[in-house]
């Protein structure tokens, strides 16, 4: 997620967020804080503490999975870093609870180990929150490359693991000095974590993360407020398992649960947003296609009479005789007008296929006579380039389909073949036969062939195998896309086999009989 595209200085301060996610929770948390002053109000056994910690481990692991998944999906470093922090914290909580339950009844061990490993985990998480907000909260610079993100995961995990290892080793080796003192704040190290959590809140507001339209950040702020009170409350715990100790453990789990709820809500929000954007993009694409179709149709309307009058001028009968220079000029205009007409026709067909509005006139089609006529039509062009074009069909074939659309597909493929086969030695073979319940029409040529990497894209709109400015062969890249779309519209498909080494390409048109 990105901050609104304004300078931070012009983003207004959100008093509602301050009230609902800072002031109101702080007032509400004051009541359990006051209750915690009575150490005998709620005492538990060591085994109950173990259950508290196992719940913490489960919740922290869930938060870690959700946050890392969010960070990886959205390429969001802040979520990723927090997720990794929770994962390390879950390990510390697991060690904390396990060693505590293994030493139940060992008062001396419980007296230093439990508060020491607790504060170790809290200081780790407070450091994670400060770094997350200060380093990744201001610019919201997300990583675009998955490779870069994986590299950062390794770096962050290593960094947090080192901190956790140092803290754990110290906790297991010996008691920290002044771990507990005879003062109203009995556990002074807890204040360090509380201050770091408070710094995170300050920078949360300073970086204006409340301006991001995502429930995750509201939950993030609420969890930070709870975390401050967790450490303030346990700081005046006079002994393990007393009221302040127990309430702090419960609130820590509440903080984790807030993260889970807001991460889940955020995931739903992003999924819904993605679906909404997909629908909007689909609607925009449809409107764009409809607009393009309308414009293309309007271009074709004046071009039809232009072609008609140019044909009249070319014949020179009705409007008078033209001299040679005039005839050459008219024929050039006519040739280019026909090219423009073909281009507009391709655009119209492409739009119709995209919108599902291509119409088909299904009749009985005599395949043999159709191919014979097509070969005859291409013969003058083939003779000019000394290309051999022939029909090798041996079966008598007839199907129910759209003759003009089949002709359109074969014409396009033969035109392409004529363009790519060598002069003098070029050959184009058209053959039709029945295979199972399909009619297969193949157009085989000895052109230069199509590269493997180009073959999978060849039927996409506007795709050109040669996109260089000096390419020898024209075209918009719509022809094969239209041919494939027509075949699919008729219930069939198109495919090809090509070899650059053998200078051979075969296009297959498959249509239901």
Steps between C-alpha positions, in 0.01 A plus 500: 500500500613850425444825683269743318692678225550820694783634701479388862468864609164540325341178631258619772534361851228245564342580837254212462783246483663663804174476692391147397835322485709684762300695758200265541716183524734674746207596724360145478840345581532721807247280685697171478810704582337621823383148589856378456614697804352228722746209461268252675189574294585230244770241557563194283718190506811440290317260271241770424783729395617229260154491341511880463832474318385221269203716397750781436713269285198398291374856456848639422554227239168583334589870496841415352346291221238764417744791510770325294237394245373857484853637466587256224171550313492880521882534486464687831819512707327624816265199516782266408729628776223485761413145393858384538515671840192311618649174375815552709287614794295178477821299533604700808152456654525126434838480677368724776197277567684170453788575739252643752282185502808275521609684815166526677549546872857626466431837658850637448499409130147633447588820682758611244446286187131572437520882531835504320389302192167688497674836484739360237207421270334835572815700429547305175145580385528866601822528295322335206213750523730802517707385201185410303340841548815717485675323210210369293214726606590840353565448127303173474747390238383157394720247326392421144728204428437168671874422489577818692226418750641152564841654560352742754319215677835329552661822627215588740472144632874484563495839677208407726640153568828649620317736739280214625799268545694761699198575721425129556862411584519782752166394650610137541845574633445723801258748657514856373599765755205694646255260336261580785533786749314612812314794349155573353652401164631161606620383157689794346594317177131491409504879477759479220260294289207728591700807391595333169135410432406862580767623255340277237166672561658844472661413167175336385335841526807683373516282187122549463435130458142564614442656155534160330160352418565155644360349820840341569647835604212581734548160665875558507450824696254337741740210563782747577281676759423164664871407495591820687250415774619137508849612599380778731276255688758223538763754605339514848460122533644411841534126426434246230138389457353802683217722366717737295693206356181319394318804358811593297508149350130517411541845339800379302280230348229759437758705310587197287132433440449860382776445244331180378160670463636803316728294275202281407284806441775656289533183291124505434523872414780444249325202344178700465695796363675275249167355386350849473797628300482193275131568433568869435787417263280249320229766463755753374635247251148427375426871456835546327428210264153636425639848434776361276242292314282807445793714382625224268153460353475875441838495324380223271182685401665782294767262369245286310398775252864610470593151381202497265590828330868402480399180321295706254795733441731201451279357225491839326167441324239704683706805600725535201836361397800552728855541382768257616620725783146544630430126476815424703395749768143364517624140529736591783214673682272201433762251623558688825127558548447125474776445757330750730167325441656164589652648816166646609330168423756322719441747783123451471534123505736514798252719691209270414693198625596677824140605562361162396299662220650322200216359285517175302289386205486123528430319173616187319857560381656310209859493623649367172358773277578767760871404513515471119359852462745636759799344323379645167464845659856491636656355184574836325678631815690173537601504132638852538737380774551160334350326802333160470158487669289185478214301656582142602159409643391149396173457688158638409415727792192690615420659839248731665684828571552860386664495157601866490666479843691184407614674181607801706720278719657310208555823303687652794722195542578475127575873479745457789657197332546689169666781694746269677592229248798568270439612142566241228520205744202566726226238538162522673289189544133505609349172611177399672398170656271355767648394835252342741214753512703800381593648166871581492626756247878541487699775331863396463783722373879493473557846648753587764298343785395635839721496812382292796481808727277678246262211437323522837425872444417484129120500545498800737375835378764734355780252554784528248785250488713775347440840663810676371472824308657329198268199488427383146144380550208732574180440690344604830531168679120457501467244218586180686314616811187552289547164323530321835194685634292408194598132529403500868173677413425220254567241770854413396854620552828589332850366558835483327816295465809687390873443469753773430767237424285316243347820355149369541175623656162324506188675628207275592135609495280257693121532458218272614331304222 
